[in-house]
């Protein structure tokens, strides 16, 4: 493989990595906002004890 082809390949790889990191950053922001909203909803439940435990099945 010549240097020019390697350079193009590395550039494309770098671009894909940058796009992936940007997407993961946006996803993390969305998850944080959703988690905060869920916490607020659970705190707003008027019945004492309701919503204190969440069963999560894998």
mmJSON file of the N, C-alpha and C atoms, coordinates in Angstrom:
{"data_MODEL":{"atom_site":{
"group_PDB":["ATOM","ATOM","ATOM","ATOM","ATOM","ATOM","ATOM","ATOM","ATOM","ATOM","ATOM","ATOM","ATOM","ATOM","ATOM","ATOM","ATOM","ATOM","ATOM","ATOM","ATOM","ATOM","ATOM","ATOM","ATOM","ATOM","ATOM","ATOM","ATOM","ATOM","ATOM","ATOM","ATOM","ATOM","ATOM","ATOM","ATOM","ATOM","ATOM","ATOM","ATOM","ATOM","ATOM","ATOM","ATOM","ATOM","ATOM","ATOM","ATOM","ATOM","ATOM","ATOM","ATOM","ATOM","ATOM","ATOM","ATOM","ATOM","ATOM","ATOM","ATOM","ATOM","ATOM","ATOM","ATOM","ATOM","ATOM","ATOM","ATOM","ATOM","ATOM","ATOM","ATOM","ATOM","ATOM","ATOM","ATOM","ATOM","ATOM","ATOM","ATOM","ATOM","ATOM","ATOM","ATOM","ATOM","ATOM","ATOM","ATOM","ATOM","ATOM","ATOM","ATOM","ATOM","ATOM","ATOM","ATOM","ATOM","ATOM","ATOM","ATOM","ATOM","ATOM","ATOM","ATOM","ATOM","ATOM","ATOM","ATOM","ATOM","ATOM","ATOM","ATOM","ATOM","ATOM","ATOM","ATOM","ATOM","ATOM","ATOM","ATOM","ATOM","ATOM","ATOM","ATOM","ATOM","ATOM","ATOM","ATOM","ATOM","ATOM","ATOM","ATOM","ATOM","ATOM","ATOM","ATOM","ATOM","ATOM","ATOM","ATOM","ATOM","ATOM","ATOM","ATOM","ATOM","ATOM","ATOM","ATOM","ATOM","ATOM","ATOM","ATOM","ATOM","ATOM","ATOM","ATOM","ATOM","ATOM","ATOM","ATOM","ATOM","ATOM","ATOM","ATOM","ATOM","ATOM","ATOM","ATOM","ATOM","ATOM","ATOM","ATOM","ATOM"],
"id":[1,2,3,4,5,6,7,8,9,10,11,12,13,14,15,16,17,18,19,20,21,22,23,24,25,26,27,28,29,30,31,32,33,34,35,36,37,38,39,40,41,42,43,44,45,46,47,48,49,50,51,52,53,54,55,56,57,58,59,60,61,62,63,64,65,66,67,68,69,70,71,72,73,74,75,76,77,78,79,80,81,82,83,84,85,86,87,88,89,90,91,92,93,94,95,96,97,98,99,100,101,102,103,104,105,106,107,108,109,110,111,112,113,114,115,116,117,118,119,120,121,122,123,124,125,126,127,128,129,130,131,132,133,134,135,136,137,138,139,140,141,142,143,144,145,146,147,148,149,150,151,152,153,154,155,156,157,158,159,160,161,162,163,164,165,166,167,168,169,170,171,172,173,174],
"type_symbol":["N","C","C","N","C","C","N","C","C","N","C","C","N","C","C","N","C","C","N","C","C","N","C","C","N","C","C","N","C","C","N","C","C","N","C","C","N","C","C","N","C","C","N","C","C","N","C","C","N","C","C","N","C","C","N","C","C","N","C","C","N","C","C","N","C","C","N","C","C","N","C","C","N","C","C","N","C","C","N","C","C","N","C","C","N","C","C","N","C","C","N","C","C","N","C","C","N","C","C","N","C","C","N","C","C","N","C","C","N","C","C","N","C","C","N","C","C","N","C","C","N","C","C","N","C","C","N","C","C","N","C","C","N","C","C","N","C","C","N","C","C","N","C","C","N","C","C","N","C","C","N","C","C","N","C","C","N","C","C","N","C","C","N","C","C","N","C","C","N","C","C","N","C","C"],
"label_atom_id":["N","CA","C","N","CA","C","N","CA","C","N","CA","C","N","CA","C","N","CA","C","N","CA","C","N","CA","C","N","CA","C","N","CA","C","N","CA","C","N","CA","C","N","CA","C","N","CA","C","N","CA","C","N","CA","C","N","CA","C","N","CA","C","N","CA","C","N","CA","C","N","CA","C","N","CA","C","N","CA","C","N","CA","C","N","CA","C","N","CA","C","N","CA","C","N","CA","C","N","CA","C","N","CA","C","N","CA","C","N","CA","C","N","CA","C","N","CA","C","N","CA","C","N","CA","C","N","CA","C","N","CA","C","N","CA","C","N","CA","C","N","CA","C","N","CA","C","N","CA","C","N","CA","C","N","CA","C","N","CA","C","N","CA","C","N","CA","C","N","CA","C","N","CA","C","N","CA","C","N","CA","C","N","CA","C","N","CA","C","N","CA","C","N","CA","C","N","CA","C","N","CA","C"],
"label_alt_id":[null,null,null,null,null,null,null,null,null,null,null,null,null,null,null,null,null,null,null,null,null,null,null,null,null,null,null,null,null,null,null,null,null,null,null,null,null,null,null,null,null,null,null,null,null,null,null,null,null,null,null,null,null,null,null,null,null,null,null,null,null,null,null,null,null,null,null,null,null,null,null,null,null,null,null,null,null,null,null,null,null,null,null,null,null,null,null,null,null,null,null,null,null,null,null,null,null,null,null,null,null,null,null,null,null,null,null,null,null,null,null,null,null,null,null,null,null,null,null,null,null,null,null,null,null,null,null,null,null,null,null,null,null,null,null,null,null,null,null,null,null,null,null,null,null,null,null,null,null,null,null,null,null,null,null,null,null,null,null,null,null,null,null,null,null,null,null,null,null,null,null,null,null,null],
"label_comp_id":["UNK","UNK","UNK","UNK","UNK","UNK","UNK","UNK","UNK","UNK","UNK","UNK","UNK","UNK","UNK","UNK","UNK","UNK","UNK","UNK","UNK","UNK","UNK","UNK","UNK","UNK","UNK","UNK","UNK","UNK","UNK","UNK","UNK","UNK","UNK","UNK","UNK","UNK","UNK","UNK","UNK","UNK","UNK","UNK","UNK","UNK","UNK","UNK","UNK","UNK","UNK","UNK","UNK","UNK","UNK","UNK","UNK","UNK","UNK","UNK","UNK","UNK","UNK","UNK","UNK","UNK","UNK","UNK","UNK","UNK","UNK","UNK","UNK","UNK","UNK","UNK","UNK","UNK","UNK","UNK","UNK","UNK","UNK","UNK","UNK","UNK","UNK","UNK","UNK","UNK","UNK","UNK","UNK","UNK","UNK","UNK","UNK","UNK","UNK","UNK","UNK","UNK","UNK","UNK","UNK","UNK","UNK","UNK","UNK","UNK","UNK","UNK","UNK","UNK","UNK","UNK","UNK","UNK","UNK","UNK","UNK","UNK","UNK","UNK","UNK","UNK","UNK","UNK","UNK","UNK","UNK","UNK","UNK","UNK","UNK","UNK","UNK","UNK","UNK","UNK","UNK","UNK","UNK","UNK","UNK","UNK","UNK","UNK","UNK","UNK","UNK","UNK","UNK","UNK","UNK","UNK","UNK","UNK","UNK","UNK","UNK","UNK","UNK","UNK","UNK","UNK","UNK","UNK","UNK","UNK","UNK","UNK","UNK","UNK"],
"label_asym_id":["A","A","A","A","A","A","A","A","A","A","A","A","A","A","A","A","A","A","A","A","A","A","A","A","A","A","A","A","A","A","A","A","A","A","A","A","A","A","A","A","A","A","A","A","A","A","A","A","A","A","A","A","A","A","A","A","A","A","A","A","A","A","A","A","A","A","A","A","A","A","A","A","A","A","A","A","A","A","A","A","A","A","A","A","A","A","A","A","A","A","A","A","A","A","A","A","A","A","A","A","A","A","A","A","A","A","A","A","A","A","A","A","A","A","A","A","A","A","A","A","A","A","A","A","A","A","A","A","A","A","A","A","A","A","A","A","A","A","A","A","A","A","A","A","A","A","A","A","A","A","A","A","A","A","A","A","A","A","A","A","A","A","A","A","A","A","A","A","A","A","A","A","A","A"],
"label_entity_id":["1","1","1","1","1","1","1","1","1","1","1","1","1","1","1","1","1","1","1","1","1","1","1","1","1","1","1","1","1","1","1","1","1","1","1","1","1","1","1","1","1","1","1","1","1","1","1","1","1","1","1","1","1","1","1","1","1","1","1","1","1","1","1","1","1","1","1","1","1","1","1","1","1","1","1","1","1","1","1","1","1","1","1","1","1","1","1","1","1","1","1","1","1","1","1","1","1","1","1","1","1","1","1","1","1","1","1","1","1","1","1","1","1","1","1","1","1","1","1","1","1","1","1","1","1","1","1","1","1","1","1","1","1","1","1","1","1","1","1","1","1","1","1","1","1","1","1","1","1","1","1","1","1","1","1","1","1","1","1","1","1","1","1","1","1","1","1","1","1","1","1","1","1","1"],
"label_seq_id":[1,1,1,2,2,2,3,3,3,4,4,4,5,5,5,6,6,6,7,7,7,8,8,8,9,9,9,10,10,10,11,11,11,12,12,12,13,13,13,14,14,14,15,15,15,16,16,16,17,17,17,18,18,18,19,19,19,20,20,20,21,21,21,22,22,22,23,23,23,24,24,24,25,25,25,26,26,26,27,27,27,28,28,28,29,29,29,30,30,30,31,31,31,32,32,32,33,33,33,34,34,34,35,35,35,36,36,36,37,37,37,38,38,38,39,39,39,40,40,40,41,41,41,42,42,42,43,43,43,44,44,44,45,45,45,46,46,46,47,47,47,48,48,48,49,49,49,50,50,50,51,51,51,52,52,52,53,53,53,54,54,54,55,55,55,56,56,56,57,57,57,58,58,58],
"pdbx_PDB_ins_code":[null,null,null,null,null,null,null,null,null,null,null,null,null,null,null,null,null,null,null,null,null,null,null,null,null,null,null,null,null,null,null,null,null,null,null,null,null,null,null,null,null,null,null,null,null,null,null,null,null,null,null,null,null,null,null,null,null,null,null,null,null,null,null,null,null,null,null,null,null,null,null,null,null,null,null,null,null,null,null,null,null,null,null,null,null,null,null,null,null,null,null,null,null,null,null,null,null,null,null,null,null,null,null,null,null,null,null,null,null,null,null,null,null,null,null,null,null,null,null,null,null,null,null,null,null,null,null,null,null,null,null,null,null,null,null,null,null,null,null,null,null,null,null,null,null,null,null,null,null,null,null,null,null,null,null,null,null,null,null,null,null,null,null,null,null,null,null,null,null,null,null,null,null,null],
"Cartn_x":[0.849,0.0,0.895,0.569,1.386,0.948,1.746,1.52,0.224,-0.093,-1.309,-2.56,-2.576,-3.728,-3.851,-2.73,-2.752,-3.262,-2.842,-3.285,-4.793,-5.328,-6.769,-7.519,-6.988,-7.611,-7.634,-6.523,-6.454,-7.355,-7.46,-8.328,-9.791,-10.185,-11.563,-11.845,-10.895,-11.039,-11.188,-10.386,-10.44,-11.795,-12.285,-13.591,-14.695,-14.658,-15.667,-15.607,-14.419,-14.261,-14.827,-14.552,-15.08,-16.602,-17.178,-18.639,-19.216,-18.589,-19.063,-19.012,-17.939,-17.81,-18.874,-19.14,-20.161,-21.544,-21.827,-23.121,-23.27,-22.219,-22.276,-22.459,-21.874,-22.043,-23.5,-24.122,-25.535,-26.419,-26.106,-26.878,-26.747,-25.543,-25.332,-26.135,-26.155,-26.951,-28.429,-28.933,-30.334,-30.651,-29.763,-29.972,-29.977,-29.096,-29.055,-30.349,-30.863,-32.113,-33.281,-33.31,-34.374,-34.315,-33.132,-32.978,-33.446,-33.116,-33.564,-35.094,-35.689,-37.146,-37.794,-37.231,-37.757,-37.66,-36.546,-36.382,-37.419,-37.643,-38.646,-40.039,-40.364,-41.679,-41.852,-40.814,-40.906,-41.039,-40.363,-40.471,-41.841,-42.537,-43.849,-44.988,-44.705,-45.749,-46.285,-47.609,-48.174,-48.256,-48.298,-48.454,-47.091,-46.981,-45.698,-45.324,-44.086,-43.603,-43.76,-44.652,-44.879,-43.737,-43.138,-42.056,-40.682,-40.575,-39.272,-38.425,-39.086,-38.36,-38.806,-37.831,-38.111,-37.473,-38.286,-37.777,-37.371,-36.146,-35.654,-35.282,-35.953,-35.659,-34.791,-33.741,-32.827,-33.313],
"Cartn_y":[-1.171,0.0,1.235,2.173,3.374,4.374,5.385,6.363,7.134,7.484,8.25,7.446,6.18,5.337,5.142,4.975,4.817,6.089,7.227,8.505,8.663,8.325,8.413,7.45,6.264,5.27,5.744,6.268,6.768,7.981,8.825,9.991,9.572,8.586,8.09,7.45,6.724,6.083,7.143,8.177,9.265,9.974,10.211,10.852,9.99,8.7,7.797,7.786,7.809,7.832,9.12,10.239,11.524,11.554,11.004,10.952,10.061,8.932,8.014,8.675,9.378,10.054,11.141,11.886,12.929,12.329,11.216,10.558,10.042,9.433,8.924,10.062,11.206,12.369,12.821,12.863,13.245,12.225,10.943,9.889,10.015,10.287,10.444,11.627,12.732,13.885,13.518,12.779,12.372,11.462,10.523,9.602,10.358,11.323,12.11,12.893,13.51,14.267,13.343,12.176,11.21,10.712,10.449,10.007,11.058,12.312,13.395,13.508,13.369,13.445,12.28,11.094,9.929,10.122,10.655,10.927,11.929,12.98,13.981,13.372,12.5,11.86,10.964,10.224,9.33,10.108,11.254,12.087,12.743,12.905,13.552,12.591,11.299,10.321,10.602,10.813,11.205,10.075,8.833,7.72,7.364,7.393,7.034,5.579,5.362,4.017,3.567,4.192,3.799,4.319,3.448,3.834,3.793,3.331,3.275,2.125,1.072,-0.092,-0.38,-0.625,-0.967,-2.316,-3.279,-4.584,-4.552,-4.892,-4.899,-6.337,-6.874,-8.228,-8.147,-8.904,-8.881,-9.79],
"Cartn_z":[0.0,0.0,0.0,-0.835,-0.879,0.196,0.375,1.44,1.218,-0.009,-0.292,0.078,-0.29,0.026,1.534,2.192,3.649,4.322,3.804,4.35,4.216,3.057,2.847,3.773,3.935,4.797,6.25,6.724,8.097,8.295,7.297,7.378,7.49,6.701,6.761,8.111,8.633,9.944,11.035,10.947,11.919,11.861,10.662,10.501,11.099,10.836,11.397,12.918,13.475,14.932,15.505,14.876,15.348,15.304,14.263,14.151,15.252,15.498,16.542,17.916,18.202,19.493,19.633,18.582,18.631,18.865,18.203,18.393,19.82,20.357,21.725,22.721,22.451,23.32,23.333,22.157,22.067,22.782,22.624,23.282,24.795,25.287,26.722,27.256,26.526,26.934,27.033,26.052,26.042,27.219,27.511,28.631,29.954,30.102,31.333,31.531,30.475,30.566,30.887,30.242,30.49,31.93,32.438,33.823,34.808,34.547,35.419,35.403,34.235,34.13,34.877,34.765,35.471,36.979,37.437,38.868,39.357,38.591,38.957,39.001,38.049,38.036,39.249,39.608,40.758,42.057,42.147,43.347,43.459,42.353,42.35,42.671,42.847,43.152,44.551,44.673,45.964,47.001,46.587,47.52,48.124,49.468,50.089,49.793,49.461,49.197,47.76,47.034,45.646,44.771,44.037,43.144,43.772,45.019,45.669,45.131,44.661,44.157,42.733,41.887,40.499,40.22,39.794,39.414,37.945,37.675,36.307,35.96,34.95,34.491,33.255,33.255,32.122,31.022],
"occupancy":[1.0,1.0,1.0,1.0,1.0,1.0,1.0,1.0,1.0,1.0,1.0,1.0,1.0,1.0,1.0,1.0,1.0,1.0,1.0,1.0,1.0,1.0,1.0,1.0,1.0,1.0,1.0,1.0,1.0,1.0,1.0,1.0,1.0,1.0,1.0,1.0,1.0,1.0,1.0,1.0,1.0,1.0,1.0,1.0,1.0,1.0,1.0,1.0,1.0,1.0,1.0,1.0,1.0,1.0,1.0,1.0,1.0,1.0,1.0,1.0,1.0,1.0,1.0,1.0,1.0,1.0,1.0,1.0,1.0,1.0,1.0,1.0,1.0,1.0,1.0,1.0,1.0,1.0,1.0,1.0,1.0,1.0,1.0,1.0,1.0,1.0,1.0,1.0,1.0,1.0,1.0,1.0,1.0,1.0,1.0,1.0,1.0,1.0,1.0,1.0,1.0,1.0,1.0,1.0,1.0,1.0,1.0,1.0,1.0,1.0,1.0,1.0,1.0,1.0,1.0,1.0,1.0,1.0,1.0,1.0,1.0,1.0,1.0,1.0,1.0,1.0,1.0,1.0,1.0,1.0,1.0,1.0,1.0,1.0,1.0,1.0,1.0,1.0,1.0,1.0,1.0,1.0,1.0,1.0,1.0,1.0,1.0,1.0,1.0,1.0,1.0,1.0,1.0,1.0,1.0,1.0,1.0,1.0,1.0,1.0,1.0,1.0,1.0,1.0,1.0,1.0,1.0,1.0,1.0,1.0,1.0,1.0,1.0,1.0],
"B_iso_or_equiv":[0.0,0.0,0.0,0.0,0.0,0.0,0.0,0.0,0.0,0.0,0.0,0.0,0.0,0.0,0.0,0.0,0.0,0.0,0.0,0.0,0.0,0.0,0.0,0.0,0.0,0.0,0.0,0.0,0.0,0.0,0.0,0.0,0.0,0.0,0.0,0.0,0.0,0.0,0.0,0.0,0.0,0.0,0.0,0.0,0.0,0.0,0.0,0.0,0.0,0.0,0.0,0.0,0.0,0.0,0.0,0.0,0.0,0.0,0.0,0.0,0.0,0.0,0.0,0.0,0.0,0.0,0.0,0.0,0.0,0.0,0.0,0.0,0.0,0.0,0.0,0.0,0.0,0.0,0.0,0.0,0.0,0.0,0.0,0.0,0.0,0.0,0.0,0.0,0.0,0.0,0.0,0.0,0.0,0.0,0.0,0.0,0.0,0.0,0.0,0.0,0.0,0.0,0.0,0.0,0.0,0.0,0.0,0.0,0.0,0.0,0.0,0.0,0.0,0.0,0.0,0.0,0.0,0.0,0.0,0.0,0.0,0.0,0.0,0.0,0.0,0.0,0.0,0.0,0.0,0.0,0.0,0.0,0.0,0.0,0.0,0.0,0.0,0.0,0.0,0.0,0.0,0.0,0.0,0.0,0.0,0.0,0.0,0.0,0.0,0.0,0.0,0.0,0.0,0.0,0.0,0.0,0.0,0.0,0.0,0.0,0.0,0.0,0.0,0.0,0.0,0.0,0.0,0.0,0.0,0.0,0.0,0.0,0.0,0.0],
"pdbx_formal_charge":[null,null,null,null,null,null,null,null,null,null,null,null,null,null,null,null,null,null,null,null,null,null,null,null,null,null,null,null,null,null,null,null,null,null,null,null,null,null,null,null,null,null,null,null,null,null,null,null,null,null,null,null,null,null,null,null,null,null,null,null,null,null,null,null,null,null,null,null,null,null,null,null,null,null,null,null,null,null,null,null,null,null,null,null,null,null,null,null,null,null,null,null,null,null,null,null,null,null,null,null,null,null,null,null,null,null,null,null,null,null,null,null,null,null,null,null,null,null,null,null,null,null,null,null,null,null,null,null,null,null,null,null,null,null,null,null,null,null,null,null,null,null,null,null,null,null,null,null,null,null,null,null,null,null,null,null,null,null,null,null,null,null,null,null,null,null,null,null,null,null,null,null,null,null],
"auth_seq_id":[1,1,1,2,2,2,3,3,3,4,4,4,5,5,5,6,6,6,7,7,7,8,8,8,9,9,9,10,10,10,11,11,11,12,12,12,13,13,13,14,14,14,15,15,15,16,16,16,17,17,17,18,18,18,19,19,19,20,20,20,21,21,21,22,22,22,23,23,23,24,24,24,25,25,25,26,26,26,27,27,27,28,28,28,29,29,29,30,30,30,31,31,31,32,32,32,33,33,33,34,34,34,35,35,35,36,36,36,37,37,37,38,38,38,39,39,39,40,40,40,41,41,41,42,42,42,43,43,43,44,44,44,45,45,45,46,46,46,47,47,47,48,48,48,49,49,49,50,50,50,51,51,51,52,52,52,53,53,53,54,54,54,55,55,55,56,56,56,57,57,57,58,58,58],
"auth_comp_id":["UNK","UNK","UNK","UNK","UNK","UNK","UNK","UNK","UNK","UNK","UNK","UNK","UNK","UNK","UNK","UNK","UNK","UNK","UNK","UNK","UNK","UNK","UNK","UNK","UNK","UNK","UNK","UNK","UNK","UNK","UNK","UNK","UNK","UNK","UNK","UNK","UNK","UNK","UNK","UNK","UNK","UNK","UNK","UNK","UNK","UNK","UNK","UNK","UNK","UNK","UNK","UNK","UNK","UNK","UNK","UNK","UNK","UNK","UNK","UNK","UNK","UNK","UNK","UNK","UNK","UNK","UNK","UNK","UNK","UNK","UNK","UNK","UNK","UNK","UNK","UNK","UNK","UNK","UNK","UNK","UNK","UNK","UNK","UNK","UNK","UNK","UNK","UNK","UNK","UNK","UNK","UNK","UNK","UNK","UNK","UNK","UNK","UNK","UNK","UNK","UNK","UNK","UNK","UNK","UNK","UNK","UNK","UNK","UNK","UNK","UNK","UNK","UNK","UNK","UNK","UNK","UNK","UNK","UNK","UNK","UNK","UNK","UNK","UNK","UNK","UNK","UNK","UNK","UNK","UNK","UNK","UNK","UNK","UNK","UNK","UNK","UNK","UNK","UNK","UNK","UNK","UNK","UNK","UNK","UNK","UNK","UNK","UNK","UNK","UNK","UNK","UNK","UNK","UNK","UNK","UNK","UNK","UNK","UNK","UNK","UNK","UNK","UNK","UNK","UNK","UNK","UNK","UNK","UNK","UNK","UNK","UNK","UNK","UNK"],
"auth_asym_id":["A","A","A","A","A","A","A","A","A","A","A","A","A","A","A","A","A","A","A","A","A","A","A","A","A","A","A","A","A","A","A","A","A","A","A","A","A","A","A","A","A","A","A","A","A","A","A","A","A","A","A","A","A","A","A","A","A","A","A","A","A","A","A","A","A","A","A","A","A","A","A","A","A","A","A","A","A","A","A","A","A","A","A","A","A","A","A","A","A","A","A","A","A","A","A","A","A","A","A","A","A","A","A","A","A","A","A","A","A","A","A","A","A","A","A","A","A","A","A","A","A","A","A","A","A","A","A","A","A","A","A","A","A","A","A","A","A","A","A","A","A","A","A","A","A","A","A","A","A","A","A","A","A","A","A","A","A","A","A","A","A","A","A","A","A","A","A","A","A","A","A","A","A","A"],
"auth_atom_id":["N","CA","C","N","CA","C","N","CA","C","N","CA","C","N","CA","C","N","CA","C","N","CA","C","N","CA","C","N","CA","C","N","CA","C","N","CA","C","N","CA","C","N","CA","C","N","CA","C","N","CA","C","N","CA","C","N","CA","C","N","CA","C","N","CA","C","N","CA","C","N","CA","C","N","CA","C","N","CA","C","N","CA","C","N","CA","C","N","CA","C","N","CA","C","N","CA","C","N","CA","C","N","CA","C","N","CA","C","N","CA","C","N","CA","C","N","CA","C","N","CA","C","N","CA","C","N","CA","C","N","CA","C","N","CA","C","N","CA","C","N","CA","C","N","CA","C","N","CA","C","N","CA","C","N","CA","C","N","CA","C","N","CA","C","N","CA","C","N","CA","C","N","CA","C","N","CA","C","N","CA","C","N","CA","C","N","CA","C","N","CA","C","N","CA","C","N","CA","C","N","CA","C"],
"pdbx_PDB_model_num":[1,1,1,1,1,1,1,1,1,1,1,1,1,1,1,1,1,1,1,1,1,1,1,1,1,1,1,1,1,1,1,1,1,1,1,1,1,1,1,1,1,1,1,1,1,1,1,1,1,1,1,1,1,1,1,1,1,1,1,1,1,1,1,1,1,1,1,1,1,1,1,1,1,1,1,1,1,1,1,1,1,1,1,1,1,1,1,1,1,1,1,1,1,1,1,1,1,1,1,1,1,1,1,1,1,1,1,1,1,1,1,1,1,1,1,1,1,1,1,1,1,1,1,1,1,1,1,1,1,1,1,1,1,1,1,1,1,1,1,1,1,1,1,1,1,1,1,1,1,1,1,1,1,1,1,1,1,1,1,1,1,1,1,1,1,1,1,1,1,1,1,1,1,1]
}}}
